[in-house]
Amino acid sequence: MKHSDRFAKFLATTVNLNQSRLDDLDSRVAAIIRHLKASRALDGMIATSIPQGSWAQRTIIRPLAGDEFDADILLRLRDVRDWSQHPRKYLSAVTAAFTESGRYATLVQKKNRCVRVHYANLCHVDIVPYVIRGIYPFEAKRIVNWDGDCFEPADPDRLTGWMRRQDGRAKGNLRKSIRLFKYLRDRRDDFSVPSIILTTLLGNRVNWWGELLDQYADLPSTFASLTSGLDSWLQAHNSLPTINDPSGSGASFSHRWSQRSFGRFRDHVHGLSPRVRSALGEKDSLQSAKLWQQIFGPEF
């Protein structure tokens, strides 16, 4: 049975990030952008800023007790010709914009592709600088890789747009299914998978055939359909496949995973798929609820 009411309550009370934390995130990001625009280190360099990742795609979930939740912000900077051979200077400039401030100096950490701002209540914000290089119509968005001192292709706007289109095809149930998968990932030691890869793999399972068969009519049906489709795709690959950015940027996400992690995820989904089908297909309401609880835990 579907137990759609249980799914809705489970998301609202257990899985989704609560509104007060989302409000805190909004206010902190706004304060960060105001600070960066006023900083000496980035004087006149900021063109715009946009949300990206799970925050932009609305797949962010409530963290485990003691774990952090986060937001990713893309910070478009003016392309500086003198920095073209040393792209890490963009990350250095963003870091300097924070360290010049008494408010942020002790909160920042430079990462490979972003500058992270840590907050006391288990929250962090990643600021990812990017530039648009080339001449129209051959412009391309590039983020910075500090370790390689190089640019990397990325198109997070188009990635978020792709996610919205796929979620629309799934009648709003793709985002919710991704949150459920993240919940299973974060609360078990069975498997690990980067959120961007999980989003790509599940989003790619949404197709016209599923629309035709009305497999996305509700959340339980969508979750079962995506789990089954993902299992079939994973079983067709014995080794870690190439996982391309669905935005069409030309980037691959495969380097963010390992063969071992891929194998564990593949095995977990292979075991999960028949359990989901059994829970959905069980006619007895009480027994079906127990089967769903065996998947998601007693909170369901």
C-alpha positions, 0 to 999 in steps of 0.5 A, spaced: 500 500 500 502 507 498 500 510 505 501 517 502 499 520 508 505 517 512 510 519 507 507 526 507 508 526 515 514 523 515 517 528 510 514 534 514 516 531 521 523 527 520 526 528 513 525 535 511 529 541 514 525 545 518 523 552 516 527 556 522 533 553 519 532 555 512 530 562 515 537 562 518 540 560 512 537 565 508 539 571 513 546 568 513 547 568 506 544 575 505 549 577 510 555 574 507 553 577 500 553 584 503 559 583 506 563 580 500 560 586 496 563 591 501 570 588 501 576 591 499 579 584 496 573 584 491 572 591 490 568 591 483 569 584 482 562 581 484 557 580 478 552 576 481 551 570 486 546 565 485 544 559 490 546 552 487 546 544 490 541 541 494 539 548 497 537 551 490 534 544 488 530 544 494 533 537 496 536 539 502 534 535 508 535 535 516 541 533 518 543 527 524 544 530 531 551 533 531 552 533 523 551 540 519 547 542 514 549 547 509 548 551 503 552 552 496 552 559 493 555 561 486 559 567 486 560 570 479 567 574 479 569 579 473 574 575 469 581 578 470 586 577 465 592 577 469 589 571 473 588 566 467 594 562 468 593 562 476 586 561 477 587 559 484 587 567 485 580 567 485 579 563 491 585 567 494 581 573 493 574 571 496 578 568 502 582 575 503 575 578 503 573 574 509 579 574 513 579 582 513 573 582 517 573 581 525 566 578 524 568 572 519 576 571 520 575 565 525 569 562 521 572 561 514 576 555 511 579 555 504 577 548 500 579 546 494 573 549 490 570 554 495 571 558 501 567 555 507 564 559 512 562 555 519 557 557 524 556 555 531 550 551 530 552 546 526 551 550 519 556 552 514 555 556 507 560 554 501 562 560 497 564 557 490 567 563 485 566 562 478 567 566 472 565 566 465 570 566 460 570 567 452 567 571 447 559 570 445 557 565 443 562 561 445 562 563 453 563 558 458 562 558 465 568 555 469 569 554 477 576 554 480 580 548 482 585 550 487 589 544 488 590 543 480 590 551 479 586 550 474 579 552 471 573 546 471 567 546 467 560 547 470 553 550 469 549 550 475 544 554 472 542 549 467 543 543 472 538 546 477 534 548 470 534 540 468 532 538 475 526 542 475 524 540 469 525 532 471 521 534 477 516 537 473 515 530 469 515 527 476 509 531 478 514 534 484 516 527 487 523 527 484 525 532 489 522 528 495 524 521 493 531 524 493 530 527 500 528 520 502 534 517 499 539 522 502 535 520 509 537 513 508 544 514 506 545 519 512 542 514 517 545 508 515 553 506 514 551 501 508 553 506 503 555 513 501 554 517 495 555 524 493 549 528 493 550 531 486 551 524 483 545 521 487 541 527 484 544 525 477 542 518 477 535 519 480 533 524 475 536 521 469 531 515 471 525 520 470 523 519 463 517 519 458 515 512 459 514 513 466 510 518 465 506 514 460 505 509 465 503 514 470 509 511 475 509 518 478 502 519 480 504 520 487 510 519 492 510 512 494 509 510 486 515 515 484 520 512 489 518 505 487 519 506 480 526 510 481 529 505 485 527 500 480 530 504 475 536 505 479 537 498 480 537 496 473 541 501 471 546 500 476 546 492 475 548 493 468 555 496 470 560 492 474 565 498 475 564 505 476 561 508 470 562 515 467 557 520 470 556 526 466 553 533 468 546 533 465 547 540 464 551 539 458 557 542 461 562 537 459 564 535 466 564 528 469 562 527 477 565 520 477 572 523 480 567 524 486 566 517 487 570 511 488 569 504 485 568 501 493 563 506 494 560 505 487 560 497 489 556 498 496 551 503 493 550 498 487 549 492 492 544 496 497 540 499 492 539 491 489 537 489 496 532 495 497 528 495 490 525 488 492 523 491 499 520 497 496 516 493 491 513 488 497 511 494 501 508 498 495 504 491 493 502 489 500 495 489 500 494 489 508 495 496 511 498 494 517 503 489 514 505 494 509 506 499 514 511 495 517 514 493 511 515 501 510 518 502 517 523 496 516 526 501 510 525 507 513 525 506 521 520 507 526 519 514 525 515 512 519 
